[in-house]
Amino acid sequence: MKQVVVNIQDNRYSFFLELMKSMDFVSINEEVDWFEISSESDKKLIQKGIDDIENGRIHSHQDVMKMGKKRILELKDNK
């Protein structure tokens, strides 16, 4: 089975989708996979995040909260 992804963002071209719906060999799945429509720069950032996780470059929620609290206190003291 072959799959074709059609991204119709302009309503002027919605007739194409209606034409395809009328064909008995076409199955329409209107769910959108957000990753497929993401920009290349977004996909690279997602991959960087995955690489960071796989290579242990992470911080726990607790550590982030401690760093945030420390930074807030530093800013408060510098006023």
N, C-alpha and C positions, 0 to 999 in steps of 0.2 A: 504494500500500500504506500502510495506517495502522499506527501503532505505539502500543501501550499499555504503560505501565510500571506494574507492580504490585509494591509493596514490602511483602512479608508478613514481619513480624518476630515475630508471635505465632503459635505453632504451632496455636492454636485455630482459625485461619483458613486453615490449609493445605488444607482441603477445597476451597476456592475454586480454588486452583491445580490440584488434581487434576481438578476439574470442567472447567476450561479445557483441560487436556491431552486430555480425551476428545473435544473438538470438532475435527473434521477441518480446519477453516479456521484453527485457531490454531497458531502456531509458537512454541515456548517456547525462549527463550534465557536461560539462568540465569546468564550472566556479568553481573557488576555493574560498571558504570562508576562508579568512585569519585567522580568529579566530580558526577555526578547525585545522589548520596546525601549530598554534602557540605552542611554548613549554609550559610546565606546569609553568615554572618560569615566562614567559611572561604573561600567563593568571593570575597568582597570582598578578603581578604588576598592571595589568589592573584592577583587582578587588579591589586592594588597592586604586587606583585612584578613582574608583566609590565610595568606602566607604568614602574617604576623601571628595568628593563633597557632598555626602548625609549628612555628619556630619559637614558641614560648614568649613572644613579645606582647605580653598581656598584663593587665593590672586587675586585681579583684575589686569588686564594688566597695568593699571596706577600705582598701587602700586609697581609692579615688576620693572617697568621702573624707578620709583623714587629710589628704593633700588639699582638698577644697577648703576644709575648715582652717588648716594652717595658713593658706593663702589669704583667706578672708580676715583672719586675725592680724596678719602682717599688714594688710591694707588699712585695717582699722587703726592699728598702732601708728602708722605713718601719717595720719591726718593731723 
